[in-house]
């Protein structure tokens, strides 16, 4: 039986998510919490405020499937499905129907690269793979690297929203998410004490000139993540990106609580992935982004 998720299901949802965690080939975008209390705030309470809709599969009184739907950009995101048993297709069909009913033009899904059964199910339902994102991590390490003589790296806090957008767009054609943020949303993001923007500027005659690259660092308890790192095309291959990475790592590990630094790279960023491996980063996970055009489904 497919029905809305209820608060009484949360202990069994913990069991289902723990089962998923045991094998990377079952992995997909799912709640982070692994306790009933944490899931309540993530899925039931806060989830409801964020326009979430959750579905569960119940068989003989046991929770064997979970999926959620919520808004993202102009479309929707599919969380899961995580299913023990053969009913995954029915749950996926129900979520797609709900996404259409909401009027979403697109629906996005994020399975692990190794989750072949779910990827096949998504493709049979009409989802198309867009790209793969590889997540690397390294424990505390000295990654410092000097920038070129004509470059200075400084913390840009708070950044000018329009200057940030121009640099963001110049660093990578495929970056788009932050371009839709308002000035207020950008300022609120960078006012967070756990977020730092480092910018590489051309330095001449004792002054900073145009921006050449950026790295955005986000901290969370005992780990930190590089959300974005990029250099404008005409200055690539000169060590600026490597210096930005080193500056971000130095800042992250200056906090004794931070034990791990994470970075990410899309499948077309071969040079970045090779650099991370050479520096000692280890691949933690690979996630495939799928998109379904609901107008055509």
N, C-alpha and C positions, 0 to 999 in steps of 0.2 A: 504494500500500500504506500502510495506517495502522498505525503501530507506536509503541512508547514512544520518546521522545527519548533518544539516546545521546550520550555525551561527544564522540564523533567528529563529531557533527552541528553542534557549536557554531560553527565558522567559517562554515558555510552558514546557520546561524540568524542570525548577524550580517548576512549579505547579505540575508536575507529581511526582517529588521527595518529595515535601511537602505532597502530598497525601500518598505516601509510609510511610512517617514518622508518620502519624497519627495512624497507627496500626502496632504493632510489627509483626503481622501475614502476613504482606506484605514485611517484611524486607529482604534485600539481599545486598551483596556487591554492592555499588553504589558510584557515586561521592560524595565528602564531601561538596562541595560548594553549597550554596543555594542562589546564586545571578547570574544573567547573566554574570557579569564581572568575577566572580570567576570561573564559569563553562567554560568560554572562555579559561582561562589559564589552567584549569585542564583537559578539555576534547578536546578542539579544538587545541590550540597552543602547549602546552607542551605534550598533548596526542599524537599529530602527531609525535613529535620527539621520543616518547617512543614506536613507532611501534603500536599505537592504531588503531583500526578500529571500527567505531561506526555505529550503525544501528538504525533507528527509524521506528515506525509504525504511519502512518498518516491516519486518517479517517475523512472525511468531513472537511478538513482543520485544524484538531486538532491533536496534538501530543498525542498519547495514549500508546506508547510503546517505550522502550529504552533498548539497550544492547550494550556492547562493548567487544572487543577481543584484548588481547595484550599478549606479550611474558612473560613467567615466568619460570625460570630455563630452562629445555629442552622442556617444553610444553607451554601451553597457559592458560590464565585466562579468564573466562567468568565473566564480570561485568553485573549484572542483571540476567535475564531480569526483568524489571519493566513494567508491562502491566496492563492497565485498559481495561478489556474486554476479549474476547475469543481468541485473536490471539497470545497468548503467545507461543503456541506450534510451530506455523509457524516461529516465530522469533527465537526460540531455534534451530529449524532445519536449519535455514539459518546460524546461528552462527557456528553450528557444521560443516556444509559444508565448511565454510570459514576456520575453523581450520584445516580441512583435506587438503584443498588446500594449506595451508601454510606449510604442512608437519609436524605439531605437532604430537608427539606420544601420548600425553595425553592432556586432557582439564580439568581444575579445576573450580568448582563453590562453592559459599559460601553463602547459604541461612540461614536466621535465623531459629533456631530450631522450632519455632512456625509457620513458613511459610509452612504449610502442602500442600497447592495446588502446590506450586513450587517444593517442595521436591518430590511429587508424579510425577510431570511432568518430573523431572530430572531422576527419577528411571525408568520411562517408556521409556525414551530415552536411557537407558543403564548405566547411572551414578551409581556408588556405593559409599555409605557413608563410609568414612574412620575413622573419629573421630569427636567429638564435643568439641569445645573450649568455656569455660565459662569465661566471663569477669566480674571481681568484681571491686568495687571502694569504697573509703572511703574519707571523707572530712578531713580537717586538724586534726591530732591526734598525741599523743605521743605514739609511738610503740616501743620505745627503749627496748632492751633486751640484757643482758650481754652475750658475748660468753663464751665458756668453758675456764678455766684458761690457757690451752695450745694453744689457738687460738688468732690470731690478725687479724683484718679486716683493710685493707688499700686500698687506691685508687691506682690502678695500671695503670698509665698513662705515656706514652703510653705502652700498653702491647706488649710483644714479640709475634709476630704472631704465631709461632710454639707452644709456651707454651700455648697460648690462645686456639689454636685448640685442644691440648691434654686435657686441662681442660674442654673445651666445650663438647668434646666427652665423657669424663669420667663421667660428671655430669648426662647425660641423653642419653640413647641409641637412642631415637627417634629424637633428635636434628640433623638436617642435613644442614640447609640452609647456615650457615656460613662456613661450611667445604669446600664449593665450591668457596669461596672468595679468591682472590689472596692476597699476603702480602700487596700490595699497596692498595687494596680495604679495607682491615681491618684497616690499618693505617689511611686511609682517614676517615673512619667511627669514629674511636676513637679520632681523632683530632677535631671533632665537639665539640664545647664548651657545647652543650646541651646533650652530651652523657658522662656518667661516668661509669667506670667499677670498682667495689669493689671486692676484692679477699680476702678470708679467708685463712690464712696460718697457718701451725703448727709453734708454737713459742717455742723454747727451747734454753737454754744457751745464752739468750740475742740476738738471731738471728732468722730471718724468714727462714723456711725450705720449704717443699713441699706445693703446693696449695691444699686446701681441698674443696673449693666451691667458687661460684661467684654469683654476682648479677649485672645486667646491667640496668642502669637507663637512661631513655630518657625524656627530658623535652620539653614542647611545650606550651608557653604562660602561661595559668592559670592552667595547669594540668601536671602531670608527669606519666610515665608508666614504670613498671618493665617489660622489654622485655624478660629477662631470669633470672631465679634464680634456682640454683641447688647445690647439695652437692655430693661428690663422695660416692659411695655405702657404703664403710666401715666406714664412719663417720656420716652416717645418724642416726637420732633419738637421737642426743646429743645436740640439741639446736643450731647448727650452722646455719641452714636455717632460724630459727626464728631470730637469731642475725643479719644475713644478711638483712632480711626484715626490721628489725628495723633501721639498719644503712642506708639503702636506703631511708626509710621514713624520717629519720632525715635530710638527705641531701636534699631531695626534698622540705620539708617544711621549710628549712632554707631560702628559697626564699619566701618572703612574697607574691609574685604574685601567687604562686602555691597553689591552693585551693583544689585540688583533686589528689589522687594517685590511679592509676589503676594497677591491676594485672590480670594474666590469668592462667588458669589451664585446661589441657585436661581431658577428662572423666575418664581416668585411674588414675588420681592423686587425689584420694579420700581424703587422709590425708591433702594435701595442701588446698583443697576446704573447709574441715572442719575447719582448722586453720583460714582461711580467715574469715569465718562466725563468729567464736568465737571472733575474734579481732574487729568485727564491720563492716567488708566489706559487701557491698550489691551487689547482682547480678544485673548487668546492661543488659547484653545480652548473648545469647548463639548462636554460629555459627557452623553449620555442614559443614565439608569439604567433598565435593564430587569429585570423579575423574572418568573421562570417558576414557577408553582405545580406542583411535581412530583407532588403527590397527584392533580392533575387532568390532568396531561400523559399 
